[in-house]
Structure formats: C-alpha cells, structure tokens
Amino acid sequence: MRSKVIGAVSLAVAAVGLFAATAPVLAQSKTITVWWVKGFYKSEDDALLAAIKKFEDKSGIKVELSQYAVQDMIPKTVAALDSGTVPDVAYSDTYDVQAAGKWAFEGKLEDLSDILLPMKDAFAPNTLETALLYNDQTKKKGYYGFPLKQQTMHVNIWNDMLEKAGFKQSDIPTKWNDYWSFWCDKVQPGIRKATGQRLYAIGQPMGVESTDAFQSFYTFMDAYNVKLVDDNGKITVDDPKVRDGLIHALKDYTDIYTRGCTPPSSTTWKDPDNNVAFHNKTIVMTHNFTISIPAKWYEDSINPALTQEQRDAGKKAYEQDIITTGFPNKPDGTPMKYRSDVKTGVIFSASKNKAEGKEFIKFLMQEENLKPYVEGGLGRWFPVTKASQQSPFWQADKHRKAAYAQFTGGTIPFDFTKNYKFTILNNENVFAKAMNRVVSEKIPVDKAVDEMIARIKQVAG
C-alpha cells in the first residue's frame, strides 16, 4: 500500500513538473502568418508543408499559410504594405527581381543579419550577396532577405527534331555568329522540308510582359561584355563602349525575328509561352531561365494521374529527346558566364511577430529542410548552399548535370542587386520595349538603344 501511495505521489509530482515545463511554452505559443508563392510542382508544395509541420511540432508556433499564384504575390503584398497588415514571413519568386531592393531602400524590410551571418560559410558564392541591400533610412547595407534558391539561363533543344532536320548535336557551332546562323539558315529550312510544316528553329522571348525577355536579353548583353552599372551601382551607359555593346546585342536579338526564325507571336509572349511552343514542337530550341521545360516531361513520367502511354512519352522526352545546354561562346571567343537570379524571402519591418518569423526562417534554412524544398522543384531551382549543391540529385541525369555545370562554372549577379532602381526598369521591361520598337515599329536599332539608355538614366541615374 505504501509503495502505491508513493507511486501516486510521484506521478502527481511528475505531472506537476511536466505542466510547469510545458505551461510557459503553451502560454508563449503564437501563430505566425506566412505568405508563399504557389509551387510550380506538387512536390515543391509538399516539401514546404512537411517543413512547416516539423517546425510547428518542434517550436509550438503555429503557421497560418496562404499560397498565391506568382503573378498575384506582389500586388497582394503591396496592398498589405499600404494597409499596414503585412504577413510575418513572405516569399515570392518575383520579390528579388521586382521589389525587394526598393522595399529595403525605403526601410520596409527587417534586417536578417542575425540569422544569416552565423551561417554565412554555408552559402555558395554569389548567393547571400543578393540579399545585401541598401537602406536609405539607416544609410547602410544589411541582409534584407533570406536566399532560398537560384536560377540561370539554359538552352533546350529537341534532339529528335534536330535530327529530323538533318543534323546532330555535334554539328551545333560554338562560335556566336555561326551558332545563330546554324539555327536560322540550316535547321529551320531542314525541319520545314522534312515535315512540310511551318515550324521555327528558335523560340525567342520578346514580350514586354515576359521576364524571359529581359533575362534572355541580359545574356545577349553579357555576350558583348556590357555592364550597365559598376560595383557601386553607378550606371555606365554614357560610356561609348557600353552603347556599342548594346547596339550589337539588340541587333543580334532582333535579327532572329526579322529573319523569320522565331514565331511572329513571340513579340507578345508571356513567360509560359516559349515553354508551350517548345512542348507543342512548333520550335526546335528556346532559351529559358530554368530547366522547367525538361522538368515538365519528367513530372509527366512519374505522374500517376496520367496513362502509361503518357508516362512513357514523358520518360522518352526527358531521357532521350530533350537536350539541356548553355549558350555558345561570346563573339570574342571566351565562354559565357551566366547571370544568377537568387530568390529571396523577407520579413517586413511592420511584421507583428518578428521573433517567431525569424525562428521559422532559421528552421527552414537548415539543410535537412531546405534541400527537399529546392529539390522538390525537380531541377527548376538550384541550391544556394554548398552542401545541397553536392547532393546526388544534381548528378542523377543529363539535365541536372548541365545545370550543375553552369552554376559551378561561376555566375554573376543582376544589376538590381547593385542599383535597386533596376527593379523598376525590369518591371517596365525597357529591354523588350526596345526590341518591339525595332521589329514592330521598324525604327533603327541605334535609335532604340538611345531611347533605352535615356530611360535607364532617367530611372536609375
């Protein structure tokens, strides 16, 4: 009897102790609001939801998640900033290129240096630097965003169409001018003769509403070693060499249209449209700022909702028919070095639960949580951390290996990381506007470049 009493007392004491230990946690537990862009693939969203569940179980903090389409994220976020009811944590694929620099400049973002600096050594080169932005309120730079993943420019080619046109991959030139002539003057006539259809060799994004258009044009600018800003963010467009490089880049870009080597509709393409044209096999090749094109076929190959025939077609396209590669050498003969667009999320200065929001970010940035999320993009995104870049995932097939080779070969940042006003120019898409002035309104290339330069000076000078 005595032992039972002692046991009962011990249990009671233990229960009180357990309650005492958990009561503060329960009392302090909060709910944070998280806005996140809707994933391109289900596996992306599944990895995010799994990380959130782990975070909630470990921290006792509840996450109220809202996901929106990429085109809705910035309008919704701007409305939230205007009303003062911002989420505690927010991430969109478009924040870095269209908004974060401006928000940091205006003092609307929380400095995340306390999270990021302790893990600085974990980041690959040219990744964390993207989040180092200038705050005009404090008159200094800080880490006003957390880097999650990155993307760069790739070329995708239908190998079976190339062969039908009478060529093989080894026939593709590596010299700049020879490369574009090959597609226009050899592949296009070849594929049209072989099929009897009005197919096009190249899918050249040119729409003003297309981020693909300005990202692709940056690659053409890089081919001519054009730098629109210096390392301090000062514009360089008054330099005659910069103007000359812009003229060459714009001429090369628009010549593909004027020579009839890209569909006429490419002047109005939005971001999905070159993908669609490629998937429909109305073009032989296109350049795209992720490997989402082959990844679509990979997803088809493992999609249980599709028929076996459709899965087999996806597997064949991914493993055999589609090539992922890079651009030819620059006109000066040197290899292309690609722009990397590092995607960042933010905490706002007006967020109500900053401490808990930072805990969520710290948790998400841990390798075991971030790696599945990035790989859930099926190769569409490349990691920002050194450890994740060495994952076997990136050696699993030819498309991922090609992306790995481009990134590990060294990348350079976009101009908006040095001068935030380029986010405004990106939104306006002054580059695609110049293209359309040439091909639709028939103005000389040098005049279109001078108009572009004037606008760059007006906005970013």
C-alpha positions, 0 to 999 in steps of 0.5 A: 500500500505504501509503495502505491501511495508513493507511486501516486505521489510521484506521478502527481509530482511528475505531472506537476513538473511536466505542466510547469515545463510545458505551461510557459511554452503553451502560454508563449505559443503564437501563430505566425502568418506566412505568405508563399508563392504557389509551387510550380510542382506538387512536390515543391508544395509538399516539401514546404508543408512537411517543413512547416509541420516539423517546425510547428511540432518542434517550436509550438508556433503555429503557421497560418499559410496562404499560397498565391499564384506568382503573378498575384504575390506582389500586388497582394503584398503591396496592398498589405504594405499600404494597409499596414497588415503585412504577413510575418514571413513572405516569399515570392519568386518575383520579390528579388527581381521586382521589389525587394531592393526598393522595399529595403531602400525605403526601410520596409524590410527587417534586417536578417543579419542575425540569422544569416551571418552565423551561417554565412560559410554555408552559402555558395558564392554569389548567393547571400550577396543578393540579399545585401541591400541598401537602406536609405533610412539607416544609410547602410547595407544589411541582409534584407532577405533570406536566399532560398534558391537560384536560377540561370539561363539554359538552352533546350533543344529537341534532339529528335527534331534536330535530327529530323532536320538533318543534323546532330548535336555535334554539328551545333557551332560554338562560335556566336555568329555561326551558332545563330546562323546554324539555327536560322539558315540550316535547321529551320529550312531542314525541319520545314522540308522534312515535315512540310510544316511551318515550324521555327528553329528558335523560340525567342522571348520578346514580350514586354510582359515576359521576364524571359525577355529581359533575362534572355536579353541580359545574356545577349548583353553579357555576350558583348561584355556590357555592364550597365552599372559598376560595383557601386551601382553607378550606371555606365551607359554614357560610356561609348563602349557600353552603347556599342555593346548594346547596339550589337546585342539588340541587333543580334536579338532582333535579327532572329525575328526579322529573319523569320526564325522565331514565331511572329507571336513571340513579340507578345509572349508571356513567360509560359509561352516559349515553354508551350511552343517548345512542348507543342514542337512548333520550335526546335530550341528556346532559351529559358531561365530554368530547366522547367521545360525538361522538368515538365516531361519528367513530372509527366513520367512519374505522374500517376494521374496520367496513362502509361502511354503518357508516362512513357512519352514523358520518360522518352522526352526527358531521357532521350529527346530533350537536350539541356545546354548553355549558350555558345561562346561570346563573339570574342571567343571566351565562354559565357558566364551566366547571370544568377537570379537568387530568390529571396524571402523577407520579413517586413519591418511592420511584421507583428511577430518578428521573433517567431518569423525569424525562428521559422526562417532559421528552421527552414534554412537548415539543410535537412529542410531546405534541400527537399524544398529546392529539390522538390522543384525537380531541377527548376531551382538550384541550391544556394548552399554548398552542401545541397549543391553536392547532393546526388540529385544534381548528378542523377541525369543529363539535365541536372548535370548541365545545370550543375555545370553552369552554376559551378562554372561561376555566375554573376549577379543582376544589376538590381542587386547593385542599383535597386532602381533596376527593379523598376526598369525590369518591371517596365521591361525597357529591354523588350520595349526596345526590341518591339520598337525595332521589329514592330515599329521598324525604327533603327536599332541605334535609335532604340538603344538611345531611347533605352539608355535615356530611360535607364538614366532617367530611372536609375541615374 
